[in-house]
Amino acid sequence: MPVYEFECQSCGQVTEELVRMDTKSIKCPKCAAKASKIISLCAFDLKGGGWYADGYASKKN
């Protein structure tokens, strides 16, 4: 199950929850109002061999 961010419509609290993909809203842990799923930034780091920097970049002579 993925981790999603939810924002409370009442108090504005943003929280992360491990929920099913089809979950649209949860109960706010701070005020118990409805918290809706929001779109947030994600980041990842490519580690190990075989990625663009290691295996596919053109080499200058």
N, CA, C and O atoms as a Maestro MAE file, in Angstrom:
{
 s_m_m2io_version
 :::
 2.0.0
}

f_m_ct {
 s_m_title
 :::
 protein
 m_atom[244] {
  # First column is atom index #
  i_m_mmod_type
  r_m_x_coord
  r_m_y_coord
  r_m_z_coord
  i_m_residue_number
  s_m_chain_name
  s_m_pdb_residue_name
  s_m_pdb_atom_name
  i_m_atomic_number
  :::
  1 25 0.844 -1.186 0.000 1 A "MET " " N  " 7
  2 3 0.000 0.000 0.000 1 A "MET " " CA " 6
  3 2 0.886 1.245 0.000 1 A "MET " " C  " 6
  4 15 1.897 1.286 0.701 1 A "MET " " O  " 8
  5 25 0.517 2.251 -0.775 2 A "PRO " " N  " 7
  6 3 1.320 3.477 -0.852 2 A "PRO " " CA " 6
  7 2 0.986 4.466 0.272 2 A "PRO " " C  " 6
  8 15 -0.060 4.371 0.915 2 A "PRO " " O  " 8
  9 25 1.889 5.401 0.487 3 A "VAL " " N  " 7
  10 3 1.690 6.474 1.456 3 A "VAL " " CA " 6
  11 2 1.174 7.694 0.698 3 A "VAL " " C  " 6
  12 15 1.766 8.104 -0.300 3 A "VAL " " O  " 8
  13 25 0.073 8.271 1.171 4 A "TYR " " N  " 7
  14 3 -0.515 9.464 0.557 4 A "TYR " " CA " 6
  15 2 -0.605 10.574 1.586 4 A "TYR " " C  " 6
  16 15 -0.633 10.318 2.790 4 A "TYR " " O  " 8
  17 25 -0.651 11.826 1.097 5 A "GLU " " N  " 7
  18 3 -0.862 12.977 1.968 5 A "GLU " " CA " 6
  19 2 -2.319 13.379 1.903 5 A "GLU " " C  " 6
  20 15 -2.944 13.356 0.843 5 A "GLU " " O  " 8
  21 25 -2.852 13.752 3.067 6 A "PHE " " N  " 7
  22 3 -4.224 14.204 3.187 6 A "PHE " " CA " 6
  23 2 -4.229 15.546 3.893 6 A "PHE " " C  " 6
  24 15 -3.457 15.770 4.826 6 A "PHE " " O  " 8
  25 25 -5.116 16.455 3.437 7 A "GLU " " N  " 7
  26 3 -5.252 17.772 4.056 7 A "GLU " " CA " 6
  27 2 -6.651 17.925 4.613 7 A "GLU " " C  " 6
  28 15 -7.637 17.682 3.916 7 A "GLU " " O  " 8
  29 25 -6.739 18.331 5.882 8 A "CYS " " N  " 7
  30 3 -8.021 18.521 6.554 8 A "CYS " " CA " 6
  31 2 -8.720 19.745 5.984 8 A "CYS " " C  " 6
  32 15 -8.101 20.794 5.805 8 A "CYS " " O  " 8
  33 25 -10.005 19.610 5.702 9 A "GLN " " N  " 7
  34 3 -10.778 20.725 5.159 9 A "GLN " " CA " 6
  35 2 -11.163 21.722 6.240 9 A "GLN " " C  " 6
  36 15 -11.540 22.854 5.938 9 A "GLN " " O  " 8
  37 25 -11.071 21.309 7.497 10 A "SER " " N  " 7
  38 3 -11.461 22.169 8.607 10 A "SER " " CA " 6
  39 2 -10.279 22.931 9.209 10 A "SER " " C  " 6
  40 15 -10.300 24.160 9.271 10 A "SER " " O  " 8
  41 25 -9.245 22.200 9.654 11 A "CYS " " N  " 7
  42 3 -8.133 22.849 10.358 11 A "CYS " " CA " 6
  43 2 -6.882 23.033 9.498 11 A "CYS " " C  " 6
  44 15 -5.968 23.750 9.905 11 A "CYS " " O  " 8
  45 25 -6.816 22.403 8.313 12 A "GLY " " N  " 7
  46 3 -5.675 22.563 7.419 12 A "GLY " " CA " 6
  47 2 -4.498 21.648 7.717 12 A "GLY " " C  " 6
  48 15 -3.463 21.749 7.059 12 A "GLY " " O  " 8
  49 25 -4.632 20.767 8.684 13 A "GLN " " N  " 7
  50 3 -3.576 19.817 9.042 13 A "GLN " " CA " 6
  51 2 -3.270 18.902 7.854 13 A "GLN " " C  " 6
  52 15 -4.183 18.353 7.236 13 A "GLN " " O  " 8
  53 25 -1.979 18.741 7.537 14 A "VAL " " N  " 7
  54 3 -1.548 17.818 6.490 14 A "VAL " " CA " 6
  55 2 -0.918 16.614 7.168 14 A "VAL " " C  " 6
  56 15 -0.041 16.759 8.018 14 A "VAL " " O  " 8
  57 25 -1.370 15.421 6.788 15 A "THR " " N  " 7
  58 3 -0.869 14.200 7.397 15 A "THR " " CA " 6
  59 2 -0.613 13.150 6.335 15 A "THR " " C  " 6
  60 15 -1.252 13.153 5.283 15 A "THR " " O  " 8
  61 25 0.320 12.254 6.608 16 A "GLU " " N  " 7
  62 3 0.620 11.144 5.705 16 A "GLU " " CA " 6
  63 2 0.014 9.875 6.269 16 A "GLU " " C  " 6
  64 15 0.080 9.629 7.474 16 A "GLU " " O  " 8
  65 25 -0.581 9.064 5.393 17 A "GLU " " N  " 7
  66 3 -1.184 7.811 5.822 17 A "GLU " " CA " 6
  67 2 -0.871 6.714 4.816 17 A "GLU " " C  " 6
  68 15 -0.791 6.963 3.613 17 A "GLU " " O  " 8
  69 25 -0.698 5.515 5.313 18 A "LEU " " N  " 7
  70 3 -0.514 4.330 4.491 18 A "LEU " " CA " 6
  71 2 -1.908 3.757 4.249 18 A "LEU " " C  " 6
  72 15 -2.489 3.140 5.141 18 A "LEU " " O  " 8
  73 25 -2.450 3.959 3.033 19 A "VAL " " N  " 7
  74 3 -3.825 3.566 2.719 19 A "VAL " " CA " 6
  75 2 -3.898 2.917 1.343 19 A "VAL " " C  " 6
  76 15 -2.944 2.968 0.566 19 A "VAL " " O  " 8
  77 25 -5.031 2.312 1.057 20 A "ARG " " N  " 7
  78 3 -5.266 1.748 -0.268 20 A "ARG " " CA " 6
  79 2 -5.317 2.860 -1.305 20 A "ARG " " C  " 6
  80 15 -5.635 4.005 -0.981 20 A "ARG " " O  " 8
  81 25 -5.000 2.519 -2.563 21 A "MET " " N  " 7
  82 3 -4.959 3.516 -3.639 21 A "MET " " CA " 6
  83 2 -6.303 4.183 -3.879 21 A "MET " " C  " 6
  84 15 -6.343 5.351 -4.264 21 A "MET " " O  " 8
  85 25 -7.399 3.478 -3.662 22 A "ASP " " N  " 7
  86 3 -8.715 4.035 -3.956 22 A "ASP " " CA " 6
  87 2 -9.304 4.855 -2.803 22 A "ASP " " C  " 6
  88 15 -10.456 5.278 -2.889 22 A "ASP " " O  " 8
  89 25 -8.549 5.087 -1.735 23 A "THR " " N  " 7
  90 3 -9.020 5.887 -0.604 23 A "THR " " CA " 6
  91 2 -9.057 7.358 -1.003 23 A "THR " " C  " 6
  92 15 -8.042 7.910 -1.426 23 A "THR " " O  " 8
  93 25 -10.212 7.992 -0.872 24 A "LYS " " N  " 7
  94 3 -10.382 9.397 -1.263 24 A "LYS " " CA " 6
  95 2 -10.215 10.347 -0.078 24 A "LYS " " C  " 6
  96 15 -9.726 11.464 -0.247 24 A "LYS " " O  " 8
  97 25 -10.614 9.916 1.117 25 A "SER " " N  " 7
  98 3 -10.518 10.771 2.291 25 A "SER " " CA " 6
  99 2 -10.361 9.911 3.542 25 A "SER " " C  " 6
  100 15 -10.670 8.720 3.551 25 A "SER " " O  " 8
  101 25 -9.866 10.563 4.603 26 A "ILE " " N  " 7
  102 3 -9.709 9.917 5.904 26 A "ILE " " CA " 6
  103 2 -10.221 10.883 6.971 26 A "ILE " " C  " 6
  104 15 -10.586 12.019 6.668 26 A "ILE " " O  " 8
  105 25 -10.244 10.425 8.213 27 A "LYS " " N  " 7
  106 3 -10.608 11.294 9.324 27 A "LYS " " CA " 6
  107 2 -9.345 11.986 9.821 27 A "LYS " " C  " 6
  108 15 -8.335 11.326 10.065 27 A "LYS " " O  " 8
  109 25 -9.388 13.292 9.973 28 A "CYS " " N  " 7
  110 3 -8.243 14.072 10.442 28 A "CYS " " CA " 6
  111 2 -7.837 13.615 11.841 28 A "CYS " " C  " 6
  112 15 -8.689 13.523 12.725 28 A "CYS " " O  " 8
  113 25 -6.543 13.323 12.062 29 A "PRO " " N  " 7
  114 3 -6.104 12.895 13.387 29 A "PRO " " CA " 6
  115 2 -6.129 14.013 14.433 29 A "PRO " " C  " 6
  116 15 -6.097 13.747 15.635 29 A "PRO " " O  " 8
  117 25 -6.186 15.268 13.969 30 A "LYS " " N  " 7
  118 3 -6.165 16.406 14.897 30 A "LYS " " CA " 6
  119 2 -7.568 16.808 15.353 30 A "LYS " " C  " 6
  120 15 -7.798 17.012 16.545 30 A "LYS " " O  " 8
  121 25 -8.520 16.924 14.396 31 A "CYS " " N  " 7
  122 3 -9.852 17.433 14.750 31 A "CYS " " CA " 6
  123 2 -10.991 16.483 14.380 31 A "CYS " " C  " 6
  124 15 -12.151 16.771 14.674 31 A "CYS " " O  " 8
  125 25 -10.679 15.358 13.742 32 A "ALA " " N  " 7
  126 3 -11.657 14.329 13.360 32 A "ALA " " CA " 6
  127 2 -12.603 14.759 12.238 32 A "ALA " " C  " 6
  128 15 -13.619 14.103 12.010 32 A "ALA " " O  " 8
  129 25 -12.288 15.846 11.538 33 A "ALA " " N  " 7
  130 3 -13.078 16.253 10.367 33 A "ALA " " CA " 6
  131 2 -12.579 15.477 9.153 33 A "ALA " " C  " 6
  132 15 -11.657 14.671 9.272 33 A "ALA " " O  " 8
  133 25 -13.173 15.708 7.996 34 A "LYS " " N  " 7
  134 3 -12.796 15.014 6.762 34 A "LYS " " CA " 6
  135 2 -11.499 15.602 6.201 34 A "LYS " " C  " 6
  136 15 -11.362 16.819 6.075 34 A "LYS " " O  " 8
  137 25 -10.558 14.730 5.870 35 A "ALA " " N  " 7
  138 3 -9.290 15.139 5.252 35 A "ALA " " CA " 6
  139 2 -9.231 14.496 3.867 35 A "ALA " " C  " 6
  140 15 -9.361 13.278 3.744 35 A "ALA " " O  " 8
  141 25 -9.038 15.296 2.837 36 A "SER " " N  " 7
  142 3 -9.026 14.819 1.456 36 A "SER " " CA " 6
  143 2 -7.609 14.595 0.953 36 A "SER " " C  " 6
  144 15 -6.666 15.259 1.383 36 A "SER " " O  " 8
  145 25 -7.480 13.646 0.032 37 A "LYS " " N  " 7
  146 3 -6.188 13.331 -0.566 37 A "LYS " " CA " 6
  147 2 -5.718 14.517 -1.407 37 A "LYS " " C  " 6
  148 15 -6.499 15.110 -2.151 37 A "LYS " " O  " 8
  149 25 -4.434 14.855 -1.281 38 A "ILE " " N  " 7
  150 3 -3.864 15.952 -2.068 38 A "ILE " " CA " 6
  151 2 -2.726 15.417 -2.926 38 A "ILE " " C  " 6
  152 15 -2.157 14.365 -2.635 38 A "ILE " " O  " 8
  153 25 -2.403 16.144 -3.974 39 A "ILE " " N  " 7
  154 3 -1.271 15.801 -4.831 39 A "ILE " " CA " 6
  155 2 -0.038 16.466 -4.236 39 A "ILE " " C  " 6
  156 15 -0.032 17.670 -3.978 39 A "ILE " " O  " 8
  157 25 0.993 15.681 -4.025 40 A "SER " " N  " 7
  158 3 2.206 16.221 -3.424 40 A "SER " " CA " 6
  159 2 3.415 15.834 -4.254 40 A "SER " " C  " 6
  160 15 3.339 14.957 -5.114 40 A "SER " " O  " 8
  161 25 4.524 16.494 -3.989 41 A "LEU " " N  " 7
  162 3 5.765 16.201 -4.687 41 A "LEU " " CA " 6
  163 2 6.310 14.860 -4.247 41 A "LEU " " C  " 6
  164 15 6.101 14.438 -3.109 41 A "LEU " " O  " 8
  165 25 6.996 14.200 -5.133 42 A "CYS " " N  " 7
  166 3 7.661 12.965 -4.755 42 A "CYS " " CA " 6
  167 2 9.122 13.053 -5.191 42 A "CYS " " C  " 6
  168 15 9.477 13.841 -6.067 42 A "CYS " " O  " 8
  169 25 9.942 12.246 -4.576 43 A "ALA " " N  " 7
  170 3 11.357 12.230 -4.915 43 A "ALA " " CA " 6
  171 2 11.872 10.806 -4.829 43 A "ALA " " C  " 6
  172 15 11.399 10.008 -4.020 43 A "ALA " " O  " 8
  173 25 12.837 10.502 -5.664 44 A "PHE " " N  " 7
  174 3 13.480 9.198 -5.594 44 A "PHE " " CA " 6
  175 2 14.913 9.336 -6.041 44 A "PHE " " C  " 6
  176 15 15.267 10.294 -6.727 44 A "PHE " " O  " 8
  177 25 15.727 8.398 -5.662 45 A "ASP " " N  " 7
  178 3 17.146 8.441 -5.954 45 A "ASP " " CA " 6
  179 2 17.523 7.138 -6.654 45 A "ASP " " C  " 6
  180 15 17.314 6.055 -6.106 45 A "ASP " " O  " 8
  181 25 18.074 7.237 -7.854 46 A "LEU " " N  " 7
  182 3 18.497 6.052 -8.588 46 A "LEU " " CA " 6
  183 2 19.861 5.629 -8.091 46 A "LEU " " C  " 6
  184 15 20.827 6.384 -8.198 46 A "LEU " " O  " 8
  185 25 19.945 4.426 -7.547 47 A "LYS " " N  " 7
  186 3 21.207 3.930 -7.013 47 A "LYS " " CA " 6
  187 2 21.594 2.655 -7.719 47 A "LYS " " C  " 6
  188 15 20.732 1.913 -8.190 47 A "LYS " " O  " 8
  189 25 22.881 2.396 -7.795 48 A "GLY " " N  " 7
  190 3 23.365 1.171 -8.416 48 A "GLY " " CA " 6
  191 2 23.716 1.384 -9.874 48 A "GLY " " C  " 6
  192 15 23.501 2.463 -10.428 48 A "GLY " " O  " 8
  193 25 24.253 0.360 -10.483 49 A "GLY " " N  " 7
  194 3 24.659 0.446 -11.874 49 A "GLY " " CA " 6
  195 2 23.495 0.264 -12.835 49 A "GLY " " C  " 6
  196 15 22.425 -0.208 -12.452 49 A "GLY " " O  " 8
  197 25 23.714 0.639 -14.071 50 A "GLY " " N  " 7
  198 3 22.719 0.426 -15.106 50 A "GLY " " CA " 6
  199 2 21.770 1.575 -15.348 50 A "GLY " " C  " 6
  200 15 20.924 1.472 -16.237 50 A "GLY " " O  " 8
  201 25 21.861 2.652 -14.615 51 A "TRP " " N  " 7
  202 3 20.990 3.796 -14.840 51 A "TRP " " CA " 6
  203 2 21.651 4.732 -15.848 51 A "TRP " " C  " 6
  204 15 22.763 4.460 -16.301 51 A "TRP " " O  " 8
  205 25 21.006 5.792 -16.192 52 A "TYR " " N  " 7
  206 3 21.460 6.696 -17.245 52 A "TYR " " CA " 6
  207 2 22.898 7.158 -17.025 52 A "TYR " " C  " 6
  208 15 23.706 7.110 -17.953 52 A "TYR " " O  " 8
  209 25 23.223 7.596 -15.834 53 A "ALA " " N  " 7
  210 3 24.561 8.131 -15.586 53 A "ALA " " CA " 6
  211 2 25.647 7.069 -15.751 53 A "ALA " " C  " 6
  212 15 26.772 7.394 -16.130 53 A "ALA " " O  " 8
  213 25 25.329 5.818 -15.474 54 A "ASP " " N  " 7
  214 3 26.325 4.750 -15.554 54 A "ASP " " CA " 6
  215 2 26.377 4.088 -16.927 54 A "ASP " " C  " 6
  216 15 27.455 3.900 -17.492 54 A "ASP " " O  " 8
  217 25 25.216 3.738 -17.456 55 A "GLY " " N  " 7
  218 3 25.220 2.876 -18.623 55 A "GLY " " CA " 6
  219 2 24.811 3.500 -19.937 55 A "GLY " " C  " 6
  220 15 25.114 2.941 -20.991 55 A "GLY " " O  " 8
  221 25 24.134 4.639 -19.920 56 A "TYR " " N  " 7
  222 3 23.585 5.163 -21.154 56 A "TYR " " CA " 6
  223 2 24.127 6.514 -21.581 56 A "TYR " " C  " 6
  224 15 23.873 6.950 -22.703 56 A "TYR " " O  " 8
  225 25 24.851 7.171 -20.728 57 A "ALA " " N  " 7
  226 3 25.380 8.499 -21.071 57 A "ALA " " CA " 6
  227 2 26.482 8.338 -22.121 57 A "ALA " " C  " 6
  228 15 27.278 7.400 -22.076 57 A "ALA " " O  " 8
  229 25 26.504 9.283 -23.068 58 A "SER " " N  " 7
  230 3 27.571 9.218 -24.077 58 A "SER " " CA " 6
  231 2 28.887 9.628 -23.437 58 A "SER " " C  " 6
  232 15 28.935 10.554 -22.627 58 A "SER " " O  " 8
  233 25 29.927 8.948 -23.799 59 A "LYS " " N  " 7
  234 3 31.238 9.245 -23.234 59 A "LYS " " CA " 6
  235 2 31.996 10.168 -24.181 59 A "LYS " " C  " 6
  236 15 32.039 9.941 -25.390 59 A "LYS " " O  " 8
  237 25 32.601 11.227 -23.604 60 A "LYS " " N  " 7
  238 3 33.382 12.159 -24.411 60 A "LYS " " CA " 6
  239 2 34.786 11.599 -24.604 60 A "LYS " " C  " 6
  240 15 35.394 11.081 -23.667 60 A "LYS " " O  " 8
  241 25 35.281 11.708 -25.805 61 A "ASN " " N  " 7
  242 3 36.646 11.207 -26.125 61 A "ASN " " CA " 6
  243 2 37.686 12.260 -25.901 61 A "ASN " " C  " 6
  244 15 38.872 12.012 -26.118 61 A "ASN " " O  " 8
  :::
 }
 m_bond[243] {
  # First column is bond index #
  i_m_from
  i_m_to
  i_m_order
  :::
  1 1 2 1
  2 2 3 1
  3 3 4 2
  4 3 5 1
  5 5 6 1
  6 6 7 1
  7 7 8 2
  8 7 9 1
  9 9 10 1
  10 10 11 1
  11 11 12 2
  12 11 13 1
  13 13 14 1
  14 14 15 1
  15 15 16 2
  16 15 17 1
  17 17 18 1
  18 18 19 1
  19 19 20 2
  20 19 21 1
  21 21 22 1
  22 22 23 1
  23 23 24 2
  24 23 25 1
  25 25 26 1
  26 26 27 1
  27 27 28 2
  28 27 29 1
  29 29 30 1
  30 30 31 1
  31 31 32 2
  32 31 33 1
  33 33 34 1
  34 34 35 1
  35 35 36 2
  36 35 37 1
  37 37 38 1
  38 38 39 1
  39 39 40 2
  40 39 41 1
  41 41 42 1
  42 42 43 1
  43 43 44 2
  44 43 45 1
  45 45 46 1
  46 46 47 1
  47 47 48 2
  48 47 49 1
  49 49 50 1
  50 50 51 1
  51 51 52 2
  52 51 53 1
  53 53 54 1
  54 54 55 1
  55 55 56 2
  56 55 57 1
  57 57 58 1
  58 58 59 1
  59 59 60 2
  60 59 61 1
  61 61 62 1
  62 62 63 1
  63 63 64 2
  64 63 65 1
  65 65 66 1
  66 66 67 1
  67 67 68 2
  68 67 69 1
  69 69 70 1
  70 70 71 1
  71 71 72 2
  72 71 73 1
  73 73 74 1
  74 74 75 1
  75 75 76 2
  76 75 77 1
  77 77 78 1
  78 78 79 1
  79 79 80 2
  80 79 81 1
  81 81 82 1
  82 82 83 1
  83 83 84 2
  84 83 85 1
  85 85 86 1
  86 86 87 1
  87 87 88 2
  88 87 89 1
  89 89 90 1
  90 90 91 1
  91 91 92 2
  92 91 93 1
  93 93 94 1
  94 94 95 1
  95 95 96 2
  96 95 97 1
  97 97 98 1
  98 98 99 1
  99 99 100 2
  100 99 101 1
  101 101 102 1
  102 102 103 1
  103 103 104 2
  104 103 105 1
  105 105 106 1
  106 106 107 1
  107 107 108 2
  108 107 109 1
  109 109 110 1
  110 110 111 1
  111 111 112 2
  112 111 113 1
  113 113 114 1
  114 114 115 1
  115 115 116 2
  116 115 117 1
  117 117 118 1
  118 118 119 1
  119 119 120 2
  120 119 121 1
  121 121 122 1
  122 122 123 1
  123 123 124 2
  124 123 125 1
  125 125 126 1
  126 126 127 1
  127 127 128 2
  128 127 129 1
  129 129 130 1
  130 130 131 1
  131 131 132 2
  132 131 133 1
  133 133 134 1
  134 134 135 1
  135 135 136 2
  136 135 137 1
  137 137 138 1
  138 138 139 1
  139 139 140 2
  140 139 141 1
  141 141 142 1
  142 142 143 1
  143 143 144 2
  144 143 145 1
  145 145 146 1
  146 146 147 1
  147 147 148 2
  148 147 149 1
  149 149 150 1
  150 150 151 1
  151 151 152 2
  152 151 153 1
  153 153 154 1
  154 154 155 1
  155 155 156 2
  156 155 157 1
  157 157 158 1
  158 158 159 1
  159 159 160 2
  160 159 161 1
  161 161 162 1
  162 162 163 1
  163 163 164 2
  164 163 165 1
  165 165 166 1
  166 166 167 1
  167 167 168 2
  168 167 169 1
  169 169 170 1
  170 170 171 1
  171 171 172 2
  172 171 173 1
  173 173 174 1
  174 174 175 1
  175 175 176 2
  176 175 177 1
  177 177 178 1
  178 178 179 1
  179 179 180 2
  180 179 181 1
  181 181 182 1
  182 182 183 1
  183 183 184 2
  184 183 185 1
  185 185 186 1
  186 186 187 1
  187 187 188 2
  188 187 189 1
  189 189 190 1
  190 190 191 1
  191 191 192 2
  192 191 193 1
  193 193 194 1
  194 194 195 1
  195 195 196 2
  196 195 197 1
  197 197 198 1
  198 198 199 1
  199 199 200 2
  200 199 201 1
  201 201 202 1
  202 202 203 1
  203 203 204 2
  204 203 205 1
  205 205 206 1
  206 206 207 1
  207 207 208 2
  208 207 209 1
  209 209 210 1
  210 210 211 1
  211 211 212 2
  212 211 213 1
  213 213 214 1
  214 214 215 1
  215 215 216 2
  216 215 217 1
  217 217 218 1
  218 218 219 1
  219 219 220 2
  220 219 221 1
  221 221 222 1
  222 222 223 1
  223 223 224 2
  224 223 225 1
  225 225 226 1
  226 226 227 1
  227 227 228 2
  228 227 229 1
  229 229 230 1
  230 230 231 1
  231 231 232 2
  232 231 233 1
  233 233 234 1
  234 234 235 1
  235 235 236 2
  236 235 237 1
  237 237 238 1
  238 238 239 1
  239 239 240 2
  240 239 241 1
  241 241 242 1
  242 242 243 1
  243 243 244 2
  :::
 }
}
